């Protein structure tokens, strides 16, 4: 068999083993308790953050993005009749956009590029110096404007402008308005 002998349990060994078990149980219990506290803290913080973000996004979506236009009521309600006329504000009407600045004559054009006219007009100046009829067409909701050459009256004129723009080093594509 084997030469190994196991120590015989005595009172001293039994007490040491029991103390080790209690210490191990205490350490394991504290580890589990700390893990539970960490998980609950994480969940509570996550819930508060979601509530805070939810309140902010709700307040952002409730704010009107454009001026509110109040239409006059043809028949005043009893509530409106009870309020003096001096307290009721006048209807708010949005100002019409300037149509003359964005209007271009209908026809065919060659779009040479895009530019921000408030920042740099160098492309427009270079094309004008080369003898092109340049129009700027602002894009909706953007500071950028299309740089158009034209209007072009005929296919022969379009071919002539195309060859001239290519020889001057410009890339372009046709547009119709």
Secondary structure in CASP SS format (residue, H / E / C, confidence):
PFRMAT SS
TARGET T0000
AUTHOR 0000-0000-0000
METHOD secondary structure of the structure
MODEL  1
X C 1.00
X C 1.00
X C 1.00
X C 1.00
X C 1.00
X C 1.00
X C 1.00
X C 1.00
X C 1.00
X C 1.00
X H 1.00
X H 1.00
X H 1.00
X H 1.00
X H 1.00
X H 1.00
X H 1.00
X H 1.00
X H 1.00
X H 1.00
X H 1.00
X H 1.00
X H 1.00
X H 1.00
X H 1.00
X H 1.00
X H 1.00
X H 1.00
X H 1.00
X H 1.00
X H 1.00
X H 1.00
X H 1.00
X H 1.00
X H 1.00
X H 1.00
X H 1.00
X H 1.00
X H 1.00
X H 1.00
X H 1.00
X H 1.00
X H 1.00
X H 1.00
X H 1.00
X H 1.00
X H 1.00
X H 1.00
X H 1.00
X H 1.00
X H 1.00
X H 1.00
X H 1.00
X H 1.00
X H 1.00
X H 1.00
X H 1.00
X H 1.00
X H 1.00
X H 1.00
X H 1.00
X H 1.00
X C 1.00
X C 1.00
X C 1.00
X C 1.00
X C 1.00
X C 1.00
X C 1.00
X C 1.00
X C 1.00
X C 1.00
X C 1.00
X C 1.00
X C 1.00
X C 1.00
X C 1.00
X H 1.00
X H 1.00
X H 1.00
X H 1.00
X H 1.00
X C 1.00
X C 1.00
X C 1.00
X C 1.00
X C 1.00
X C 1.00
X C 1.00
X C 1.00
X C 1.00
X C 1.00
X C 1.00
X C 1.00
X C 1.00
X C 1.00
X C 1.00
X C 1.00
X H 1.00
X H 1.00
X H 1.00
X H 1.00
X C 1.00
X C 1.00
X C 1.00
X C 1.00
X C 1.00
X E 1.00
X E 1.00
X E 1.00
X E 1.00
X E 1.00
X E 1.00
X E 1.00
X E 1.00
X C 1.00
X C 1.00
X C 1.00
X C 1.00
X C 1.00
X C 1.00
X H 1.00
X H 1.00
X H 1.00
X H 1.00
X H 1.00
X H 1.00
X H 1.00
X H 1.00
X C 1.00
X C 1.00
X C 1.00
X C 1.00
X E 1.00
X E 1.00
X E 1.00
X E 1.00
X E 1.00
X C 1.00
X C 1.00
X C 1.00
X C 1.00
X C 1.00
X C 1.00
X E 1.00
X E 1.00
X E 1.00
X E 1.00
X E 1.00
X E 1.00
X E 1.00
X E 1.00
X C 1.00
X C 1.00
X H 1.00
X H 1.00
X H 1.00
X H 1.00
X H 1.00
X H 1.00
X H 1.00
X H 1.00
X H 1.00
X H 1.00
X H 1.00
X H 1.00
X H 1.00
X C 1.00
X C 1.00
X C 1.00
X C 1.00
X C 1.00
X E 1.00
X E 1.00
X E 1.00
X E 1.00
X C 1.00
END
